[in-house]
């Protein structure tokens, strides 16, 4: 039995007719940017996340950068300010901080949840520390209650990198509504994926939303009038339409992922495998990825490949060990480094059948 890691065409197949119809209307309209489709999706996404505002942009990375740039325009941040960020994250979280002229301060994760360890933040705080970037890695919400207490006590901004956490909830609030502002990615492989790159910012801060809406479009407040030194980062009408159609079934997609993750966690019984752990209840994890750990990663990957089960590694190289961050290569973050040496992602998504999930479990137990 062949088990691909992810088949986007199969996941997107149920939406094909509705999306083609919407795209045809867009093509016929002759209006491809900043139009009705984007307006509609922004309202839908804000409503879904429970925020006052959602601003569609070109990517998740841009969403993060624009949040930082927006706060600079508001005078809440300035070049050289420090931002607390997990050492264990996808590199985009850190790139965004540096692209905005800010300084990333790396903090080790909790060994069991993979997310930033709040208890290690206090020792990193300095007069220049102005924000915390919480990353909901693999879809599990960071400890936002503790992070909010730290942010409030030290007068820091709290920002979410929610790129992998669409729909995850904590005490009836969704990801995107647990902080001052949040960034989402709609990269095709995400739980809510576009047909290309796309992203969004959510916030309850109307001043921030107004600025980001402007700086995503060359800093323009009206055509040919430029109040800010802006960017070109607009979600196009086609991506907005795709996301509007797929948003209707996001909760069903998430529930499928949760049920598959429950099966994996309950039925995989192998002492050589460390299964992911929940910090909260089931709704606090969107299960974008199902990430296990093993000391014999290469052996497990080769074994599963022989069983025709495709796996991926998220992520093989820690950010501070990347070539683009040569100045950090000698730094030591042992928990982060060990995680990056041991993690393996198993297939988990709505394109998998129950039979395929059972096959993965069977082979994992025989390893």
BELGICOR-V207535 format. One record per residue. PHI is phi in whole degrees, -180 to 180 (none if undefined). OMEGA is omega as a letter, one per 30 degrees, with the letter a starting at -180 (* if undefined). Layout:
phi=PHI omega=OMEGA
phi=PHI omega=OMEGA
//
This chain:
phi=none omega=a
phi=-90 omega=a
phi=-119 omega=l
phi=-72 omega=l
phi=-66 omega=a
phi=-159 omega=l
phi=-118 omega=a
phi=-63 omega=a
phi=-63 omega=l
phi=-73 omega=l
phi=-63 omega=a
phi=-85 omega=a
phi=-55 omega=a
phi=-63 omega=a
phi=-96 omega=a
phi=-56 omega=a
phi=-64 omega=a
phi=-65 omega=a
phi=-69 omega=l
phi=-60 omega=l
phi=-65 omega=l
phi=-67 omega=a
phi=-64 omega=l
phi=-59 omega=l
phi=-66 omega=l
phi=-65 omega=a
phi=-61 omega=l
phi=-70 omega=a
phi=-71 omega=a
phi=78 omega=a
phi=-119 omega=a
phi=-115 omega=a
phi=-136 omega=l
phi=50 omega=a
phi=-121 omega=a
phi=-66 omega=a
phi=-64 omega=l
phi=-67 omega=l
phi=-56 omega=a
phi=-65 omega=a
phi=-66 omega=l
phi=-60 omega=l
phi=-65 omega=a
phi=-65 omega=a
phi=-71 omega=l
phi=-61 omega=l
phi=-64 omega=a
phi=-63 omega=a
phi=-79 omega=a
phi=84 omega=a
phi=-108 omega=l
phi=-72 omega=a
phi=-137 omega=l
phi=-137 omega=a
phi=-124 omega=a
phi=-78 omega=a
phi=-132 omega=a
phi=-80 omega=a
phi=-166 omega=l
phi=-66 omega=l
phi=-60 omega=l
phi=-61 omega=l
phi=-58 omega=l
phi=-64 omega=a
phi=-59 omega=a
phi=-69 omega=l
phi=-61 omega=l
phi=-63 omega=l
phi=-66 omega=l
phi=-63 omega=l
phi=-70 omega=l
phi=-66 omega=l
phi=-64 omega=l
phi=-80 omega=a
phi=82 omega=l
phi=-85 omega=l
phi=-135 omega=l
phi=-145 omega=a
phi=-53 omega=l
phi=95 omega=l
phi=-67 omega=a
phi=-101 omega=l
phi=-127 omega=l
phi=-71 omega=a
phi=-148 omega=l
phi=-62 omega=l
phi=-69 omega=a
phi=-99 omega=a
phi=-159 omega=l
phi=-69 omega=a
phi=-61 omega=a
phi=-58 omega=a
phi=-57 omega=a
phi=-82 omega=l
phi=-57 omega=a
phi=-60 omega=l
phi=-62 omega=a
phi=-69 omega=l
phi=-63 omega=l
phi=-88 omega=l
phi=78 omega=l
phi=-107 omega=a
phi=-115 omega=l
phi=-75 omega=l
phi=-116 omega=a
phi=-82 omega=l
phi=-130 omega=a
phi=-63 omega=l
phi=-88 omega=l
phi=-71 omega=a
phi=-65 omega=a
phi=-97 omega=a
phi=-99 omega=a
phi=77 omega=a
phi=-88 omega=a
phi=-53 omega=l
phi=-89 omega=a
phi=-60 omega=a
phi=-72 omega=l
phi=-101 omega=a
phi=-78 omega=a
phi=-52 omega=a
phi=-69 omega=a
phi=-95 omega=a
phi=-74 omega=l
phi=-136 omega=l
phi=-57 omega=a
phi=-85 omega=l
phi=-72 omega=a
phi=-127 omega=a
phi=-158 omega=l
phi=-119 omega=l
phi=-104 omega=l
phi=-90 omega=l
phi=-107 omega=l
phi=-88 omega=a
phi=-68 omega=l
phi=64 omega=l
phi=111 omega=l
phi=-91 omega=a
phi=-64 omega=l
phi=-67 omega=a
phi=-75 omega=a
phi=-70 omega=l
phi=-61 omega=a
phi=-68 omega=l
phi=-64 omega=l
phi=-67 omega=l
phi=-62 omega=l
phi=-64 omega=a
phi=-62 omega=a
phi=-66 omega=a
phi=-62 omega=a
phi=-108 omega=l
phi=56 omega=a
phi=-109 omega=l
phi=-72 omega=l
phi=-119 omega=a
phi=-122 omega=l
phi=-102 omega=l
phi=-94 omega=a
phi=-102 omega=a
phi=-59 omega=a
phi=-115 omega=a
phi=-121 omega=a
phi=-53 omega=l
phi=89 omega=l
phi=-64 omega=a
phi=-129 omega=l
phi=-138 omega=l
phi=51 omega=l
phi=70 omega=l
phi=-112 omega=a
phi=-90 omega=l
phi=-51 omega=a
phi=100 omega=l
phi=-128 omega=a
phi=-117 omega=a
phi=-159 omega=l
phi=-73 omega=l
phi=-164 omega=a
phi=-140 omega=l
phi=-116 omega=l
phi=-120 omega=l
phi=-111 omega=l
phi=-117 omega=l
phi=-48 omega=a
phi=-51 omega=a
phi=-84 omega=a
phi=-73 omega=l
phi=-56 omega=l
phi=-114 omega=a
phi=-113 omega=l
phi=-84 omega=l
phi=-101 omega=l
phi=179 omega=l
phi=-78 omega=l
phi=-168 omega=l
phi=-156 omega=l
phi=-156 omega=l
phi=-110 omega=l
phi=-119 omega=a
phi=-166 omega=l
phi=-102 omega=a
phi=-92 omega=a
phi=-66 omega=l
phi=-65 omega=l
phi=-64 omega=a
phi=-61 omega=a
phi=-65 omega=a
phi=-67 omega=a
phi=-63 omega=l
phi=-60 omega=l
phi=-80 omega=a
phi=-72 omega=l
phi=-68 omega=a
phi=-121 omega=l
phi=64 omega=a
phi=73 omega=a
phi=-91 omega=l
phi=-98 omega=l
phi=-149 omega=a
phi=-54 omega=l
phi=70 omega=l
phi=-118 omega=a
phi=-119 omega=a
phi=-83 omega=a
phi=-123 omega=l
phi=-80 omega=a
phi=-103 omega=a
phi=-128 omega=l
phi=-110 omega=a
phi=-146 omega=a
phi=-118 omega=l
phi=-71 omega=a
phi=-80 omega=a
phi=-64 omega=a
phi=-66 omega=l
phi=-64 omega=l
phi=-62 omega=l
phi=-66 omega=l
phi=-58 omega=a
phi=-69 omega=l
phi=-62 omega=l
phi=-65 omega=a
phi=-75 omega=l
phi=-61 omega=a
phi=-59 omega=a
phi=-118 omega=a
phi=-60 omega=a
phi=-64 omega=l
phi=-66 omega=l
phi=-60 omega=a
phi=-64 omega=a
phi=-65 omega=l
phi=-61 omega=l
phi=-62 omega=a
phi=-64 omega=l
phi=-66 omega=l
phi=-64 omega=l
phi=-65 omega=l
phi=-62 omega=l
phi=-62 omega=l
phi=-58 omega=a
phi=-70 omega=a
phi=-87 omega=a
phi=-109 omega=l
phi=-79 omega=a
phi=-126 omega=a
phi=-151 omega=a
phi=-64 omega=a
phi=-87 omega=a
phi=-117 omega=l
phi=-102 omega=a
phi=-83 omega=l
phi=-65 omega=a
phi=-118 omega=l
phi=-85 omega=l
phi=-85 omega=l
phi=-119 omega=l
phi=-89 omega=a
phi=-60 omega=a
phi=-73 omega=a
phi=-82 omega=a
phi=-130 omega=l
phi=-90 omega=l
phi=52 omega=l
phi=-60 omega=l
phi=-136 omega=l
phi=-108 omega=a
phi=-112 omega=l
phi=-104 omega=l
phi=-129 omega=l
phi=-153 omega=l
phi=-75 omega=l
phi=-111 omega=a
phi=-61 omega=a
phi=-61 omega=l
phi=-64 omega=l
phi=-66 omega=a
phi=-62 omega=l
phi=-65 omega=l
phi=-62 omega=a
phi=-67 omega=l
phi=-63 omega=l
phi=-66 omega=l
phi=-85 omega=a
phi=65 omega=l
phi=-109 omega=a
phi=-84 omega=l
phi=-123 omega=l
phi=-134 omega=l
phi=-116 omega=l
phi=-121 omega=g
phi=-138 omega=a
phi=-76 omega=a
phi=-127 omega=l
phi=-63 omega=a
phi=-53 omega=a
phi=-73 omega=l
phi=-102 omega=a
phi=-74 omega=a
phi=-62 omega=a
phi=-71 omega=l
phi=-115 omega=a
phi=-54 omega=a
phi=-67 omega=a
phi=-105 omega=a
phi=-58 omega=a
phi=-87 omega=l
phi=-69 omega=a
phi=-118 omega=l
phi=-129 omega=a
phi=-61 omega=l
phi=-67 omega=l
phi=-59 omega=a
phi=-64 omega=l
phi=-67 omega=l
phi=-59 omega=a
phi=-68 omega=l
phi=-84 omega=a
phi=-117 omega=a
phi=-78 omega=l
phi=-141 omega=l
phi=-101 omega=l
phi=-92 omega=l
phi=-60 omega=l
phi=-161 omega=l
phi=-178 omega=a
phi=-73 omega=l
phi=-83 omega=a
phi=-87 omega=l
phi=-87 omega=l
phi=-59 omega=a
phi=-64 omega=l
phi=-66 omega=l
phi=-62 omega=l
phi=-62 omega=l
phi=-64 omega=l
phi=-61 omega=l
phi=-62 omega=l
phi=-58 omega=a
phi=-70 omega=l
phi=-64 omega=a
phi=-73 omega=l
phi=-90 omega=a
phi=-69 omega=*
//
